[in-house]
Amino acid sequence: VAAGTKVYFFDVENKSLLCSHQMPIHFRDEGGASLHPDGKKFVAGGSDLWVRVFDYETGTELECHKGHHGPVRCVRYDP
């Protein structure tokens, strides 16, 4: 879940929070996050037109992909 300035990951089986990370972007109007199938990284994007890749454990930004021509409304890994 991407909301405010954080990304939250939940265990859907027992509805418990697994972790959350403070993001350098705001999910005020749009944006989202998606966990990679291997569980080691996640991608997030929003109104700033950039898509970023983060380490799941630490929340450290690993990559920044600039140049999207509009707000990022949804992101998802495709296995």
MARNUPA-268858 format. One record per residue: residue number from 1; residue in three letters; x, y, z of N, C-alpha, C, O in turn. Coordinates in nm, 3 decimals. Atoms other than C-alpha are relative to their C-alpha. Layout:
N
@num: NUM	residu: ALA	n_x: X	n_y: Y	n_z: Z	ca_x: X	ca_y: Y	ca_z: Z	c_x: X	c_y: Y	c_z: Z	o_x: X	o_y: Y	o_z: Z
...
//
This chain:
79
@num: 1	residu: VAL	n_x: 0.085	n_y: -0.117	n_z: 0.000	ca_x: 0.000	ca_y: 0.000	ca_z: 0.000	c_x: 0.090	c_y: 0.124	c_z: 0.000	o_x: 0.183	o_y: 0.132	o_z: 0.080
@num: 2	residu: ALA	n_x: -0.073	n_y: -0.127	n_z: 0.005	ca_x: 0.136	ca_y: 0.345	ca_z: -0.092	c_x: -0.095	c_y: 0.111	c_z: 0.043	o_x: -0.197	o_y: 0.134	o_z: -0.021
@num: 3	residu: ALA	n_x: 0.087	n_y: -0.105	n_z: -0.052	ca_x: -0.012	ca_y: 0.629	ca_z: 0.112	c_x: 0.082	c_y: 0.106	c_z: 0.072	o_x: 0.176	o_y: 0.074	o_z: 0.146
@num: 4	residu: GLY	n_x: -0.075	n_y: -0.108	n_z: -0.063	ca_x: 0.110	ca_y: 0.969	ca_z: 0.224	c_x: 0.142	c_y: 0.001	c_z: -0.051	o_x: 0.165	o_y: 0.019	o_z: -0.171
@num: 5	residu: THR	n_x: -0.141	n_y: 0.006	n_z: 0.039	ca_x: 0.489	ca_y: 0.945	ca_z: 0.222	c_x: 0.062	c_y: -0.134	c_z: 0.036	o_x: 0.183	o_y: -0.145	o_z: 0.050
@num: 6	residu: LYS	n_x: -0.051	n_y: 0.132	n_z: -0.036	ca_x: 0.519	ca_y: 0.577	ca_z: 0.309	c_x: -0.055	c_y: -0.110	c_z: -0.090	o_x: -0.159	o_y: -0.096	o_z: -0.154
@num: 7	residu: VAL	n_x: 0.043	n_y: 0.123	n_z: 0.065	ca_x: 0.496	ca_y: 0.235	ca_z: 0.152	c_x: -0.012	c_y: -0.105	c_z: 0.110	o_x: 0.079	o_y: -0.119	o_z: 0.192
@num: 8	residu: TYR	n_x: 0.028	n_y: 0.101	n_z: -0.102	ca_x: 0.346	ca_y: -0.044	ca_z: 0.365	c_x: -0.014	c_y: -0.137	c_z: -0.067	o_x: -0.075	o_y: -0.147	o_z: -0.174
@num: 9	residu: PHE	n_x: 0.015	n_y: 0.137	n_z: 0.049	ca_x: 0.372	ca_y: -0.421	ca_z: 0.312	c_x: -0.068	c_y: -0.083	c_z: 0.108	o_x: -0.027	o_y: -0.081	o_z: 0.224
@num: 10	residu: PHE	n_x: 0.080	n_y: 0.078	n_z: -0.094	ca_x: 0.120	ca_y: -0.654	ca_z: 0.474	c_x: 0.003	c_y: -0.148	c_z: -0.034	o_x: 0.019	o_y: -0.186	o_z: -0.150
@num: 11	residu: ASP	n_x: 0.022	n_y: 0.142	n_z: 0.017	ca_x: 0.086	ca_y: -1.027	ca_z: 0.523	c_x: -0.151	c_y: -0.016	c_z: -0.023	o_x: -0.231	o_y: 0.012	o_z: 0.067
@num: 12	residu: VAL	n_x: 0.143	n_y: 0.008	n_z: 0.031	ca_x: -0.246	ca_y: -1.095	ca_z: 0.351	c_x: -0.070	c_y: -0.115	c_z: 0.071	o_x: -0.193	o_y: -0.112	o_z: 0.086
@num: 13	residu: GLU	n_x: 0.060	n_y: 0.112	n_z: -0.072	ca_x: -0.302	ca_y: -1.421	ca_z: 0.538	c_x: -0.055	c_y: 0.042	c_z: 0.135	o_x: -0.170	o_y: 0.013	o_z: 0.169
@num: 14	residu: ASN	n_x: 0.045	n_y: -0.039	n_z: -0.136	ca_x: -0.318	ca_y: -1.269	ca_z: 0.888	c_x: -0.019	c_y: 0.150	c_z: 0.016	o_x: -0.041	o_y: 0.200	o_z: 0.126
@num: 15	residu: LYS	n_x: 0.026	n_y: -0.145	n_z: 0.002	ca_x: -0.354	ca_y: -0.902	ca_z: 0.789	c_x: 0.091	c_y: 0.079	c_z: 0.094	o_x: 0.048	o_y: 0.177	o_z: 0.155
@num: 16	residu: SER	n_x: -0.094	n_y: -0.071	n_z: -0.087	ca_x: -0.043	ca_y: -0.795	ca_z: 0.981	c_x: 0.101	c_y: 0.079	c_z: -0.084	o_x: 0.134	o_y: 0.040	o_z: -0.196
@num: 17	residu: LEU	n_x: -0.099	n_y: -0.083	n_z: 0.066	ca_x: 0.203	ca_y: -0.523	ca_z: 0.886	c_x: 0.136	c_y: -0.068	c_z: 0.007	o_x: 0.184	o_y: -0.102	o_z: 0.115
@num: 18	residu: LEU	n_x: -0.132	n_y: 0.060	n_z: 0.005	ca_x: 0.535	ca_y: -0.672	ca_z: 0.772	c_x: 0.109	c_y: 0.105	c_z: 0.014	o_x: 0.204	o_y: 0.087	o_z: 0.090
@num: 19	residu: CYS	n_x: -0.096	n_y: -0.110	n_z: -0.011	ca_x: 0.725	ca_y: -0.346	ca_z: 0.724	c_x: -0.057	c_y: 0.123	c_z: -0.070	o_x: -0.153	o_y: 0.115	o_z: -0.147
@num: 20	residu: SER	n_x: 0.035	n_y: -0.124	n_z: 0.070	ca_x: 0.695	ca_y: 0.014	ca_z: 0.612	c_x: 0.127	c_y: 0.079	c_z: -0.022	o_x: 0.223	o_y: 0.067	o_z: 0.055
@num: 21	residu: HIS	n_x: -0.116	n_y: -0.080	n_z: 0.034	ca_x: 0.940	ca_y: 0.253	ca_z: 0.452	c_x: -0.042	c_y: 0.142	c_z: -0.034	o_x: -0.139	o_y: 0.163	o_z: -0.107
@num: 22	residu: GLN	n_x: 0.018	n_y: -0.140	n_z: 0.037	ca_x: 0.953	ca_y: 0.632	ca_z: 0.432	c_x: 0.052	c_y: 0.019	c_z: -0.141	o_x: 0.160	o_y: -0.029	o_z: -0.174
@num: 23	residu: MET	n_x: -0.037	n_y: -0.020	n_z: 0.140	ca_x: 0.966	ca_y: 0.739	ca_z: 0.067	c_x: 0.041	c_y: 0.145	c_z: -0.027	o_x: -0.002	o_y: 0.236	o_z: 0.044
@num: 24	residu: PRO	n_x: -0.038	n_y: -0.136	n_z: 0.038	ca_x: 1.128	ca_y: 1.042	ca_z: -0.099	c_x: -0.105	c_y: 0.068	c_z: -0.087	o_x: -0.082	o_y: 0.179	o_z: -0.137
@num: 25	residu: ILE	n_x: 0.109	n_y: -0.056	n_z: 0.080	ca_x: 0.800	ca_y: 1.102	ca_z: -0.285	c_x: -0.127	c_y: -0.003	c_z: 0.083	o_x: -0.134	o_y: -0.067	o_z: 0.188
@num: 26	residu: HIS	n_x: 0.129	n_y: -0.006	n_z: -0.069	ca_x: 0.444	ca_y: 1.174	ca_z: -0.183	c_x: -0.105	c_y: -0.065	c_z: -0.088	o_x: -0.110	o_y: -0.041	o_z: -0.209
@num: 27	residu: PHE	n_x: 0.107	n_y: 0.067	n_z: 0.072	ca_x: 0.148	ca_y: 0.958	ca_z: -0.283	c_x: -0.132	c_y: 0.072	c_z: 0.024	o_x: -0.234	o_y: 0.009	o_z: 0.052
@num: 28	residu: ARG	n_x: 0.117	n_y: -0.084	n_z: -0.030	ca_x: -0.099	ca_y: 1.246	ca_z: -0.239	c_x: -0.116	c_y: -0.031	c_z: -0.095	o_x: -0.226	o_y: -0.062	o_z: -0.050
@num: 29	residu: ASP	n_x: 0.107	n_y: 0.014	n_z: 0.098	ca_x: -0.298	ca_y: 1.210	ca_z: -0.560	c_x: 0.005	c_y: -0.132	c_z: -0.077	o_x: -0.098	o_y: -0.182	o_z: -0.121
@num: 30	residu: GLU	n_x: -0.015	n_y: 0.122	n_z: 0.079	ca_x: -0.160	ca_y: 0.903	ca_z: -0.733	c_x: 0.131	c_y: -0.068	c_z: 0.033	o_x: 0.214	o_y: -0.014	o_z: 0.107
@num: 31	residu: GLY	n_x: -0.124	n_y: 0.073	n_z: -0.020	ca_x: 0.113	ca_y: 0.645	ca_z: -0.734	c_x: -0.027	c_y: -0.138	c_z: 0.056	o_x: -0.141	o_y: -0.176	o_z: 0.084
@num: 32	residu: GLY	n_x: 0.014	n_y: 0.134	n_z: -0.052	ca_x: 0.178	ca_y: 0.299	ca_z: -0.610	c_x: 0.134	c_y: -0.065	c_z: 0.020	o_x: 0.239	o_y: -0.007	o_z: -0.009
@num: 33	residu: ALA	n_x: -0.121	n_y: 0.078	n_z: -0.024	ca_x: 0.429	ca_y: 0.033	ca_z: -0.516	c_x: -0.030	c_y: -0.146	c_z: -0.031	o_x: -0.145	o_y: -0.190	o_z: -0.025
@num: 34	residu: SER	n_x: 0.015	n_y: 0.142	n_z: 0.030	ca_x: 0.489	ca_y: -0.330	ca_z: -0.610	c_x: 0.125	c_y: -0.073	c_z: 0.044	o_x: 0.237	o_y: -0.030	o_z: 0.016
@num: 35	residu: LEU	n_x: -0.110	n_y: 0.083	n_z: -0.047	ca_x: 0.705	ca_y: -0.598	ca_z: -0.450	c_x: 0.044	c_y: -0.094	c_z: -0.112	o_x: -0.039	o_y: -0.156	o_z: -0.179
@num: 36	residu: HIS	n_x: -0.055	n_y: 0.093	n_z: 0.099	ca_x: 0.936	ca_y: -0.795	ca_z: -0.680	c_x: -0.032	c_y: -0.143	c_z: 0.043	o_x: -0.039	o_y: -0.170	o_z: 0.163
@num: 37	residu: PRO	n_x: 0.031	n_y: 0.138	n_z: -0.036	ca_x: 0.852	ca_y: -1.169	ca_z: -0.696	c_x: 0.104	c_y: -0.067	c_z: 0.092	o_x: 0.069	o_y: -0.157	o_z: 0.168
@num: 38	residu: ASP	n_x: -0.101	n_y: 0.061	n_z: -0.088	ca_x: 1.183	ca_y: -1.254	ca_z: -0.522	c_x: -0.002	c_y: 0.058	c_z: 0.142	o_x: 0.068	o_y: 0.008	o_z: 0.230
@num: 39	residu: GLY	n_x: 0.014	n_y: -0.059	n_z: -0.132	ca_x: 1.087	ca_y: -1.030	ca_z: -0.227	c_x: 0.118	c_y: 0.082	c_z: 0.048	o_x: 0.123	o_y: 0.121	o_z: 0.164
@num: 40	residu: LYS	n_x: -0.121	n_y: -0.072	n_z: -0.042	ca_x: 1.423	ca_y: -0.849	ca_z: -0.226	c_x: -0.004	c_y: 0.149	c_z: -0.032	o_x: 0.075	o_y: 0.226	o_z: 0.023
@num: 41	residu: LYS	n_x: 0.009	n_y: -0.141	n_z: 0.037	ca_x: 1.320	ca_y: -0.518	ca_z: -0.383	c_x: -0.142	c_y: 0.033	c_z: -0.036	o_x: -0.225	o_y: -0.055	o_z: -0.058
@num: 42	residu: PHE	n_x: 0.131	n_y: -0.045	n_z: 0.043	ca_x: 1.018	ca_y: -0.310	ca_z: -0.467	c_x: 0.015	c_y: 0.125	c_z: -0.083	o_x: 0.117	o_y: 0.194	o_z: -0.075
@num: 43	residu: VAL	n_x: 0.002	n_y: -0.116	n_z: 0.086	ca_x: 0.932	ca_y: -0.040	ca_z: -0.716	c_x: -0.111	c_y: 0.092	c_z: 0.048	o_x: -0.216	o_y: 0.046	o_z: 0.094
@num: 44	residu: ALA	n_x: 0.101	n_y: -0.098	n_z: -0.039	ca_x: 0.742	ca_y: 0.282	ca_z: -0.640	c_x: 0.008	c_y: 0.120	c_z: -0.093	o_x: 0.115	o_y: 0.156	o_z: -0.142
@num: 45	residu: GLY	n_x: 0.005	n_y: -0.119	n_z: 0.084	ca_x: 0.630	ca_y: 0.581	ca_z: -0.842	c_x: -0.120	c_y: 0.084	c_z: 0.036	o_x: -0.217	o_y: 0.035	o_z: 0.095
@num: 46	residu: GLY	n_x: 0.110	n_y: -0.090	n_z: -0.033	ca_x: 0.406	ca_y: 0.883	ca_z: -0.809	c_x: -0.001	c_y: 0.124	c_z: -0.087	o_x: 0.034	o_y: 0.118	o_z: -0.205
@num: 47	residu: SER	n_x: 0.020	n_y: -0.124	n_z: 0.073	ca_x: 0.344	ca_y: 1.242	ca_z: -0.911	c_x: 0.127	c_y: 0.065	c_z: -0.053	o_x: 0.120	o_y: 0.151	o_z: -0.140
@num: 48	residu: ASP	n_x: -0.125	n_y: -0.066	n_z: 0.043	ca_x: 0.712	ca_y: 1.333	ca_z: -0.956	c_x: 0.053	c_y: -0.052	c_z: -0.133	o_x: 0.160	o_y: -0.008	o_z: -0.177
@num: 49	residu: LEU	n_x: -0.032	n_y: 0.052	n_z: 0.134	ca_x: 0.725	ca_y: 1.138	ca_z: -1.289	c_x: 0.116	c_y: -0.098	c_z: -0.001	o_x: 0.160	o_y: -0.137	o_z: -0.110
@num: 50	residu: TRP	n_x: -0.113	n_y: 0.094	n_z: -0.007	ca_x: 1.004	ca_y: 0.904	ca_z: -1.169	c_x: -0.047	c_y: -0.132	c_z: 0.057	o_x: -0.138	o_y: -0.137	o_z: 0.140
@num: 51	residu: VAL	n_x: 0.023	n_y: 0.133	n_z: -0.055	ca_x: 0.996	ca_y: 0.532	ca_z: -1.102	c_x: 0.129	c_y: -0.042	c_z: 0.068	o_x: 0.236	o_y: -0.041	o_z: 0.007
@num: 52	residu: ARG	n_x: -0.119	n_y: 0.034	n_z: -0.078	ca_x: 1.233	ca_y: 0.418	ca_z: -0.829	c_x: -0.007	c_y: -0.145	c_z: 0.047	o_x: -0.114	o_y: -0.200	o_z: 0.071
@num: 53	residu: VAL	n_x: -0.013	n_y: 0.135	n_z: -0.051	ca_x: 1.357	ca_y: 0.076	ca_z: -0.719	c_x: 0.069	c_y: 0.010	c_z: 0.137	o_x: 0.169	o_y: 0.079	o_z: 0.152
@num: 54	residu: PHE	n_x: -0.051	n_y: -0.005	n_z: -0.137	ca_x: 1.421	ca_y: 0.020	ca_z: -0.346	c_x: 0.030	c_y: -0.140	c_z: 0.051	o_x: -0.029	o_y: -0.238	o_z: 0.007
@num: 55	residu: ASP	n_x: -0.027	n_y: 0.123	n_z: -0.072	ca_x: 1.572	ca_y: -0.251	ca_z: -0.128	c_x: -0.113	c_y: -0.025	c_z: 0.098	o_x: -0.150	o_y: 0.066	o_z: 0.173
@num: 56	residu: TYR	n_x: 0.114	n_y: 0.030	n_z: -0.087	ca_x: 1.288	ca_y: -0.427	ca_z: 0.059	c_x: 0.037	c_y: 0.007	c_z: 0.148	o_x: -0.040	o_y: 0.059	o_z: 0.228
@num: 57	residu: GLU	n_x: -0.040	n_y: 0.006	n_z: -0.141	ca_x: 1.480	ca_y: -0.479	ca_z: 0.385	c_x: 0.031	c_y: 0.137	c_z: 0.059	o_x: -0.010	o_y: 0.168	o_z: 0.171
@num: 58	residu: THR	n_x: -0.049	n_y: -0.127	n_z: -0.054	ca_x: 1.632	ca_y: -0.132	ca_z: 0.423	c_x: -0.077	c_y: 0.123	c_z: -0.048	o_x: -0.074	o_y: 0.227	o_z: 0.018
@num: 59	residu: GLY	n_x: 0.067	n_y: -0.115	n_z: 0.059	ca_x: 1.420	ca_y: 0.095	ca_z: 0.201	c_x: 0.094	c_y: 0.091	c_z: -0.077	o_x: 0.053	o_y: 0.198	o_z: -0.123
@num: 60	residu: THR	n_x: -0.099	n_y: -0.079	n_z: 0.073	ca_x: 1.738	ca_y: 0.224	ca_z: 0.036	c_x: -0.032	c_y: 0.003	c_z: -0.149	o_x: -0.064	o_y: -0.100	o_z: -0.208
@num: 61	residu: GLU	n_x: 0.023	n_y: -0.013	n_z: 0.144	ca_x: 1.692	ca_y: 0.358	ca_z: -0.316	c_x: 0.115	c_y: -0.064	c_z: -0.076	o_x: 0.231	o_y: -0.032	o_z: -0.052
@num: 62	residu: LEU	n_x: -0.100	n_y: 0.070	n_z: 0.080	ca_x: 1.876	ca_y: 0.134	ca_z: -0.564	c_x: 0.013	c_y: 0.058	c_z: -0.140	o_x: 0.123	o_y: 0.065	o_z: -0.195
@num: 63	residu: GLU	n_x: 0.004	n_y: -0.053	n_z: 0.136	ca_x: 1.773	ca_y: 0.288	ca_z: -0.898	c_x: -0.105	c_y: 0.109	c_z: -0.008	o_x: -0.202	o_y: 0.109	o_z: 0.067
@num: 64	residu: CYS	n_x: 0.100	n_y: -0.103	n_z: 0.027	ca_x: 1.589	ca_y: 0.593	ca_z: -1.028	c_x: -0.015	c_y: 0.011	c_z: -0.151	o_x: 0.081	o_y: 0.039	o_z: -0.222
@num: 65	residu: HIS	n_x: 0.027	n_y: -0.005	n_z: 0.143	ca_x: 1.426	ca_y: 0.586	ca_z: -1.371	c_x: -0.080	c_y: 0.126	c_z: -0.030	o_x: -0.201	o_y: 0.133	o_z: -0.006
@num: 66	residu: LYS	n_x: 0.061	n_y: -0.130	n_z: 0.030	ca_x: 1.356	ca_y: 0.941	ca_z: -1.485	c_x: -0.050	c_y: 0.000	c_z: -0.144	o_x: -0.005	o_y: -0.078	o_z: -0.228
@num: 67	residu: GLY	n_x: 0.042	n_y: -0.020	n_z: 0.138	ca_x: 1.169	ca_y: 1.051	ca_z: -1.793	c_x: -0.140	c_y: -0.045	c_z: -0.032	o_x: -0.181	o_y: -0.036	o_z: -0.148
@num: 68	residu: HIS	n_x: 0.141	n_y: 0.033	n_z: 0.025	ca_x: 0.813	ca_y: 0.927	ca_z: -1.754	c_x: -0.071	c_y: 0.130	c_z: -0.036	o_x: -0.043	o_y: 0.233	o_z: 0.025
@num: 69	residu: HIS	n_x: 0.061	n_y: -0.123	n_z: 0.052	ca_x: 0.591	ca_y: 1.177	ca_z: -1.937	c_x: -0.131	c_y: 0.039	c_z: 0.066	o_x: -0.208	o_y: 0.117	o_z: 0.011
@num: 70	residu: GLY	n_x: 0.120	n_y: -0.034	n_z: -0.076	ca_x: 0.316	ca_y: 1.197	ca_z: -1.680	c_x: 0.008	c_y: -0.065	c_z: 0.136	o_x: 0.099	o_y: -0.144	o_z: 0.162
@num: 71	residu: PRO	n_x: -0.002	n_y: 0.062	n_z: -0.133	ca_x: 0.231	ca_y: 1.101	ca_z: -1.324	c_x: -0.007	c_y: -0.152	c_z: -0.008	o_x: -0.074	o_y: -0.208	o_z: -0.095
@num: 72	residu: VAL	n_x: 0.003	n_y: 0.146	n_z: -0.008	ca_x: 0.290	ca_y: 0.737	ca_z: -1.234	c_x: -0.119	c_y: -0.037	c_z: 0.085	o_x: -0.123	o_y: -0.006	o_z: 0.204
@num: 73	residu: ARG	n_x: 0.124	n_y: 0.032	n_z: -0.074	ca_x: -0.049	ca_y: 0.603	ca_z: -1.135	c_x: -0.001	c_y: -0.142	c_z: 0.054	o_x: -0.070	o_y: -0.172	o_z: 0.151
@num: 74	residu: CYS	n_x: -0.002	n_y: 0.140	n_z: -0.043	ca_x: 0.029	ca_y: 0.232	ca_z: -1.102	c_x: 0.132	c_y: -0.061	c_z: -0.044	o_x: 0.181	o_y: -0.032	o_z: -0.154
@num: 75	residu: VAL	n_x: -0.121	n_y: 0.075	n_z: 0.035	ca_x: 0.340	ca_y: 0.012	ca_z: -1.097	c_x: -0.022	c_y: -0.145	c_z: 0.039	o_x: -0.092	o_y: -0.175	o_z: 0.135
@num: 76	residu: ARG	n_x: 0.012	n_y: 0.142	n_z: -0.031	ca_x: 0.368	ca_y: -0.363	ca_z: -1.103	c_x: 0.113	c_y: -0.077	c_z: -0.069	o_x: 0.147	o_y: -0.051	o_z: -0.184
@num: 77	residu: TYR	n_x: -0.096	n_y: 0.092	n_z: 0.060	ca_x: 0.634	ca_y: -0.627	ca_z: -1.160	c_x: -0.077	c_y: -0.105	c_z: -0.077	o_x: -0.183	o_y: -0.150	o_z: -0.034
@num: 78	residu: ASP	n_x: 0.060	n_y: 0.105	n_z: 0.081	ca_x: 0.550	ca_y: -0.876	ca_z: -1.432	c_x: 0.093	c_y: -0.120	c_z: 0.004	o_x: 0.199	o_y: -0.119	o_z: -0.058
@num: 79	residu: PRO	n_x: -0.090	n_y: 0.116	n_z: -0.012	ca_x: 0.693	ca_y: -1.218	ca_z: -1.342	c_x: 0.015	c_y: -0.067	c_z: -0.131	o_x: 0.087	o_y: -0.167	o_z: -0.142
//
